[in-house]
Amino acid sequence: MHITRVDSKVVGTAHFVQIECNDGTVGIGQSACWAYPEAVHTIIETFQDYLVGADPLRIEHHWQYLYRMGPFRGSVLTSAVSAIDIALWDIKGKILEVPIYQLLGGAVREKIRLHLLLPGTGTEALVSQAKIAVKDGFTAIKMDPLPGNYADLGLAELVRQTSETTHTVRDAVGPEIDLIFELHRKLTPLKAPSVIAAISSTLPLMIEDPIQIDSISSQADMARLNAAPIGNGERMHTIWEFRELLVQGGAQYVRPDLGLAGGITHTKKIAAIAESFHSSVIMHNCLGPVLTTAAIHLAASIPNFEVLEYSPFDDSLPGPKIKPSVRREGGWMPLPTQPGLGVEIDWDGLDAHDLVGRPITQIPLRQDGSVAYSV
């Protein structure tokens, strides 16, 4: 058995891979480097000469070969490797006629807990959306509580408005619901501690990405210096980066994205490193059913999983073109029973996806015209 074809497909800001084998088995994968899908596509084309003719079942070998093929590495490369890796696991599951999680040691849980990513901004919108999410069955919700003009506010006013929003949401949903506050890397290491201290009394499950991700040491400091639980890692992409984060910052929630952090093969290793630090995994996941289903398989098989991010994309995208084998049941996702990944895609006429929500050249600016901290 061997690979006969590797197709890379850019659909709007989404990027997918389809791998075909000589016996007709087909596997699909997706990358998560949504700002530069064309760059990931180009790397996949470079991979084709190596992959065509190769045994699809040698997943670890192919991961190592593709990652180390050239000297220039980074998130674009690991995104390409991620998409290939997920597709190869899809193929292997189909060949052996079992869901992917059965190949990863089997399920350690019967269903996957979800937290809903709220799209709103401002206290009123977030309270309304949070109440709807709870009524729909979610036991955990995530939101960005910072005001829209965060970059131009003085520290005291920034803290006051953010604290008011978080406490109002907590009062609205009660103590039974886990709250996750996504700060979207908008704060400096000097401002973040004041904001974190003000919102910590709501007892959030996690405060995510308070500062920019340029420095692993600075991110680790946030976890080490603040009493509230911190989550980091959605833009990180190797076991070596996550190891440094945890060595320097101790236990915290790790946030690998399967479409960026090397697919199923590598993210399982990241989870194992986190387990050794008594850290839990809350995978970053907001790009639709393919990556969500891949994350479900991994979440089913690791002991230190906490809750999986769930985007409105996952409710809106499934249809005649993208067909996941499982659908959300309230705030939970059942485990797939279909062999392989459990997602089918009809590529003909597949709509272009807007995963970014804005042109990447339009980023936040301060009133003085300088570049603000942004996503």
N, C-alpha and C positions, 0 to 999 in steps of 0.2 A: 504494500500500500504506500502511496506517495502523493504529495501535493502536486496538483496540475495547474492551478491558477490562483493568483492572489489579486483581488480587486480592491482598490482603495477608492472610497467614494466621499466626496465633500458635498454636503447637502446644506446649504446656507452656512451657518457657523458650526454645524455638526459634522463630525467625521466618523465614518464607519469603515470596517474591513470585512470582506467576505473571502473565505478560503475554501477552495473546492479540491476534492481528492478524486483519484482515478476510479474509485468505486461509487462515486456519486454523492458521498457524504459532504455536507456543507456546514461550515462553522462561521459564526458572525461575532464581531467584536466592535468596540467603540473606544475612541480616545477622549480625553477630557481637556486638552489644551485648546480651549474654545476661542482664544484670541488669535491663534495662528493655525487654523486647520490646514491651510495649503502647505505650510511648512512640514506638518506631520505627514501629509499626503506624499510629499516629495521623498521623505525618508522611507516610507513604505515602498515606493517604487525602487529605491536603492536596495531594499531587502529582497526583492523578487528573485533576482538571479541566484541567491542563496537558497531561498525557500522552495522554489519550484523543483520538484524531484526529490525533496527531502521527506523523511518519515514524519508524519504529523504527531506521532505519539511521543517523540523525544522532546517534551515540552521544556524541561529544565535545561537541556543542552542547547536548544534553540534560543532560550532566553539569554544564556551566557554568551552565546556566539553573536547574537544581534547587538547586545549591549556593548560588547567589547570589540565589535567589528572595526570601529574607527576611534581615533583619539579624542574626538570632540563630543562631549556629553552634556546633558541637561534635560530640562523638562520636555522639550520637543521630542528628543530621542526616546525618553522613557514613555511618553504618550504613544509613540508608534509601537514600541515593544508591548505596551499594555494592550493595545487593540489586537495585535497578533496573538498574544498570550491567551486572551479571553476566547478568541476564535478557536484556538487549538484545544482548549479545555472543552469547548462546545463539541468539537469533533470527537474527542476522546470519550466523552459521555455518551454520545450517540452510538459510537462503535461498540462500547461495552454495555449499552442499553441501561444506563443508570443516570440519575441526576448528578451534576458535578459535585455536590457536597458529599455524596457517597464515596467519591474518589479522594476526598480530603480528610478522611477519618470518620465520616458519618456524622449524622446530626446530633448535636448536644442539646438542642431545644426543638420544640414542636412548632413554633411560630416566631415571627420576627416583629419585635416592637418598633414602631415608627414614631418619629417626631415630625410634625408638619412645619414646613418653612413658610411663614406668613409673609406675603408680599407687601403689606401695607407699611406706611410711615406715619408717625404722629400718634399721639395717645388715643384719640377717638377711633381711628381706623384699626389700630392694633387691638384695642379692647373688643371691638365688634368682631374682628376676624378670630380672635382667641376664643370668644364664646361660641362661635359657630364650629370651630375645630373641636372643642370639648364636646359639644352636642353631637358631633359626628363620630365620636368615639376615641379621639386621640387623648392619650394620657401624658403627652409631652409636646410642647410647641416651642418654636424658635423664632426670634424676631430681632431686628435691629432697632434698639431703643434710642439711638442718638438722633437729635433734631437735624433737620435737613441742612441748616446753616451752621453745623457743628464747627466748621473750620474758621468761622468768623466770630465765635462767641468767646467771651472771657471765661476763664476756668470756673469761677463760681457759678456763672449762669449756665454753663455747659453741664456742670454737676447737678444743679437744681432741676433743670428740665429733664435730664436723663433719669434722675432719681424719681421724679414725679411720674414719668411714664411707666417705669418698671413697677413701682409700688401700686399704681392704679391697675395695671394688668394683673398683678398678684391678687389684689383685692377682688377683682372681677372673676377670677377662675378658682380661687381658693387654694388651700395647701395641698390638695391631692394631686395637682398637676405639676409636672416638672417643667420649669422654664429654662430655656437656653437663650442667652443674650449674645448675639453675633455683633461684634463691634467693627468688623470689616476692615481691620488694620488701619483705622482712621486716626488713632491717637499716637502721641509720642510717648516714650518711656517716662517722661516727666509728668505728663497729664494723666496717663492711664491709671496710676495708683489711686488718685483721688476719685475718679469715676468708679473704679472697681469697688473701693471702700463704700461709696454711697449706695451702690445697688446690691451689695452683698447681703444686706439684711433681708432681702426677699428670698434668701436661700435658693439661689439658682442651682440647677444641676451642673451648669458649666457657663463660663464666660469665655467666649471664643475670639481668638485673634485680636487682642486689643491693640497691638502695634504692628508696624510693617515687618515683613518676613525676610528682610535682607540679611539679618544677622541671627544665626542660631543661638548665639550666646545671649543676645538681648531678649529673644523669645523665652529662653530658659529662665532668665531672670524674673520674668513676669510670674512664672509658676512658682519659683522659689521664694519670692519676696511678698506675694499676696496670699492672704488666707483663703480667699475664694478659689474654688476649683477652676483651673484654666484649661482650655483646649487649644491645641496647636497642630498644624501639619498639613492643611489642605493643599498647600502649594509646594510641599516637600515631596521628594520622589525616590529616595533610596533608603535602604536599611542603615547606611552609614550616617545619613543626616538625622534620622530618627534616634539612632543610638546616641549621637552627640547631644541632641535635645534632652533626652532622658537622663544621661549621665550628669549633665550640668544643671538640670532643673528638677530632677526627681520625678515622682509619680505625678501624672497629669493625664488628661484625656488626649489620645492621639487621633488624628483626623486624616488618615490617608485616603486618597481618591483612587479607586481601582483603575480609572482611565488615565491616571497620571503616574501612579506609584508602581508601575511594573505589572499591572494586571493581577490576576488571582495568585500566581506563583509568588511574586515578590511581596504583595500585601500580606499574605499569610505569614511570611517571615517577619514583617514589621509587627504584626500582632503578637508573635512569639516573643520578640524583644520587649514589647510593652508588657507582656505578662510577667516577664522576669523582674520588672520594676513595680509590680502590682498596679499597673496602669490599665485602664479600660479603653476599648476601641469604639469610637463613634465615627464611622466612616463618612467623609464628605461625599455628597451624592445629590446632584440637582439637575442632571442632564438627560433624564428620561428613562424609559423602561429597560433598555439594553443594559446600561450600567447598574440600574436598580436591581435587576434580576441577578446579575453577576455578584453584586454585593450581598444579596440574600443568601446565595450559596455559601459565600465565605462566612457570613454572620452565623449561619446554621452550624458551622463546623468549628468555631473557635470559642473557648470557654470565657474569654474576657470581653466579649461583645456587650455593649450597653444598650444602644438604641440606634436605629438607622434613620438618617435624614431622608425626608420624603418631600418631593416638590410637586406643586400643581401640574407640572409637565406630565407626571406619571398618571394623572387622571385624564388629561386632555389629549395626549398623543396616541394611546392605544386605539385601534380601529382597523379598517380593512387593510392598511399598509403596514402597521406595526402591531403584531399580535403576541403579547406575553401570555404564557400559559396560566399565570395566576394573577388575580386582581386583589386590591386592598379590601379588607374586611374591617371596617371601622378604623381603629388605630393600629391594626396588625396586618401582617402579610403572611399567608400560609406558605408552607414550603412547596416548591415545584415538585411534581412527580414525573414530569416528562423527561426523557433522556436528554442529556446535554444541558445547555443553558436554559432552554424553555422559552425562546423568543423566535418568532418568524418575521421576516421583513419581505414585503413585496416592493421591489426597487422601482418598478415602473410607475412613474408619476408621483413618487414620494415627495411630499411637500418639503420645501426648504425650512429648516428650523432656525429660529432666532433664539439662541441660547444666551446671548449677551444682554439684549434689551436696550442697547445703545451702540452707536458706532464707537469703536475702541479709541478713536481719535478725540472723542468728546469726554474729557475727564474733568473732575471737579477742580475749580479754581477758587482761590480766595478773593476777597474784595480788592486786594491790591494787585491781582493778576498773576500771582505766583501759583504754582501747582500745589494743591492740597493733598494730604494723605488720602488715598482712595483704595478701591477694591483691587 
